[in-house]
Amino acid sequence: MKNKILILLALGTLSVQSAERPNILFIFADDVGQEVLQCYGGQSYPTPHLDELARTGMKFNHAYSMPVCHPSRLTLMSGKYPFRHGKVTWGDYPKKEEPHTFSNYLQKAGYKTAIAGKWQMCLLKDDPLHPRRLGFDQWDLFGWHEGPRFYEPMIYHNGKVRTDTLGHFGPDLYVRSLVEFMKANRDRPFLAYYSMAVAHEVTDDLETPVPHGPFGRYDNYAEMVGEMDRAVGRMVAALNALKLRDKTLILFVADNGTPPEIIIRAEGKKLIKVPIVSRRNGEDVPGGKKQLNNAGTNVPMIANWSGTIKAGQVVEDLVDFSDLLPTFLDLAGAPLPAGRKLDGISFADRLRGQGPSPRSFTYCEEKALPKPGGVEPDGTSAGLKWVRNKDWKLYNDGRLFHMAKDPLEKRPSKVGQDGSSGSAMREKLRQTFKKLGLKP
């Protein structure tokens, strides 16, 4: 009898540990603004699987990215804003930061880790084992600026180029890779990171024959959005089949806003671009990628965790990409790295229903866009940047906007004309710049 009690207690402990240490399915879409998803008021594209995740989970209205992809990825991997890294080669991850990624920390906490899709932390042809140093046990990543990412893609599998991609569509292969990984690791905590190729335009595919596509041309934006949503549905279905939904946090985020235009066709050497204008709540919304306004940086974020996150929540907390690292570690029961200063603040309590995020402001910076191999300017000295709270936003050039009243940033408040509340907020946000170590 005593042995039976001990066994039951042990099983109970394991059950609690499993509940406290969820699997993490992190889906990171490319070039998708809030206006794209119907659950955010979008009217141009059907997104039923993402809408269902929002309906049965938690939708964040104030999640903020950087205005372009690489700075966003630096931030989420490290838990630190881009300017903290100084000058960085475009598309690379600082070598001194390699041990300090959320994937490395989760790996040390006992998680199996995998990533599929986009890397953009280095050129894999120069360093094909780079993902291993950043904390991934398994990867299927397209060779950025080496070959196609969509039809018949060039994929590195654990450091070696795959030879079985002919006749296949890249996003199907990325999903399949992670589904197989989740099946193989269903009995232990895992991180499955789907770094999507969609809905980015086909910059790596321009030299490949177009007829590999189903329509004899490159996918347009609506078709890419459809592929994104179907991929989410397939991954959720896989978790359901594995009976892992109540043990898995699904977190969907996009790296920046929608691009203003997209390449959809190649006729000989001629490329055709069309503008992307989406309908949201009865209004036309042009793509805002590369811009520091809401269209470029206020991105969709949806969290779903059956049995833990209550359905239908709409969250107004401020969240930015630096928060993902401490949040993932918090959920995994892993300590934050000792002696390491992070910009991120965990919002795990919000996910568990235990209270709001304590974040009072968020930060964003503009980066120049050099060619791969070029060097980004140091964020402390180059380009526009802003700090904001829920209602007010201050740029380092002195422009102050009351975002609650002027979300399109058309009426900047000038020094001396702020009014009492504006003047107080200007000074508060100036002090926030200084606390970050930046000049307001």
Residue, then its C-alpha position, 0 to 999 in steps of 0.5 A: m500500500k505504501n508503495k502504491i501511495l508513493i507511485l501515485l504521489a510521483l505520478g501526481t507530481l509529474s502531472v503538475q510538472s507537465a501542467e507547469r511546463p507546457n510545450i511551446l508551439f511558437i508560430f512567427a509569421d512574416d510580414v503580416g499586420q493586424e489588418v490581415l486577420q479577421c479577428y482583428g477586424g480584417q475584411s480582405y482575407p479569410t483566416p478561420h484557423l487563426d480566428e478560432l485560436a483567438r476565439t478560444g484563447m487570448k488576443f493582444n491588441h498592443a503587441y509591438s515589433m520592430p518595423v523590419c524583420h531582422p531587428s525583430r528577430l534579434t529582439l525576440m531571440s535575445g530578450k534585448y532591444p537591437f541597439r544593445h547589440g551595437k553594430v550588427t551584420w545584417g542577417d546575423y546574430p552577434k557571436k557573443e550573444e549565441p549562448h543567450t537565446f531563448s532556445n538555448y535556455l529552454q534546451k538547458a531546462g530540459y526542452k527538446t527544440a526544433i525550428a523550421g522555415k526562415w533563419q536569418m541569423c546567418l548565411l547557412k552556407d557559411d555556417p550550416l551548424h549555426p542553429r545548433r549553437l543557438g540552441f536547436d536540436q533539429w532544424d529544416l531551414f531554407g538557405w536565405h539568399e541561396g535558393p528558393r524558399f517556396y517551390e522546390p526549396m533549398i533546405y538545410h536539415n541539421g546542417k546538410v542540404r536536403t535532396d528530396t524537395l523537388g516537386h514540393f512546396g516549402p511551407d508544406l515541408y516546414v510544417r511536416s518537419l515540425v509535426e514529425f518533431m512534435k510526434a517524436n517528442r510528445d512525452r517530454p516538453f518541447l519548443a517547436y518554432y515555426s518561422m514562416a516563409v509566408a507572407h513574405e514576397v518571393t525575393d529568393d525565388l526570382e531566379t527559379p521557374v515560375p511554373h512550380g507554382p499552382f497558378g503558373r505564377y508567384d503567389n499573391y498576398a491573399e494566397m500567401v495569407g491563405e497558406m499561412d492560415r492553413a499551416v496554422g490549422r494543420m499544426v493545431a490539428a496535429l496537436n489535437a491528434l497527439k492529445l497535446r492541446d492542454k499541454t501546449l501553449i500556441l503563440f502566434v505573432a508576426d515579425n512586422g507589418t504588412p508590406p506596401e507591395i508584393i511581387i506576384r509574377a515574372e514574365g521573362k525578366k520583367l517583375i510585376k509589383v502590386p500594392i497591398v491595401s487591406r480592408r479593416n473595419g470598413e477602411d482601407v489600410p495600406g501595408g506599413k512594413k518599414q514604417l514606425n507607425n502602428a501599421g508597421t509595428n503594432v502586430p497581431m499576437i494570439a495565445n491559446w492554451s486549452g484549459t489554462i487560457k480562458a476563451g475570448q479574452v482581449v488583452e490591452d497590456l503592452v507587450d513587445f518582442s523582448d518579452l518572449l524570452p523571459t515569458f518562455l523561461d517563466l513558463a518552463g520554470a527556468p530561472l532568468p540568467a544571473g547577472r544578465k540585463l534584459d529589456g524583456i518582462s515576462f507576461a506569463d502571469r497574464l497567460r495563466g490568468q494571474g494578472p496583467s503584464p507589468r510593462s509600462f512602456t515599449y520601445c521601437e527603433e528604425k534600422a537602415l536596410p543594408k544588403p546581406g553582409g552589410v552592417e547596420p548602424d548602431g541603434t544608439s546613434a542612428g535613425l528614428k526611435w520611439v517610446r510609448n505607453k498605451d496612450w502617448k508616443l514620443y519620437n526622438d525627434g521631439r514629435l509627441f502623439h496622443m495615440a488614443k486620439d490620433p492613431l494615424e499620427k497626423r497631429p503631432s503635439k509641439v513643445g510648448q503646445d502640449g497642454s498640461s497632460g501632454s507636457a507631463m507625458r512628454e517629460k515622462l517619456r523623455q525620462t524613459f529614453k534616458k533610462l534606456g540609455l538613449k538621448p530623447 
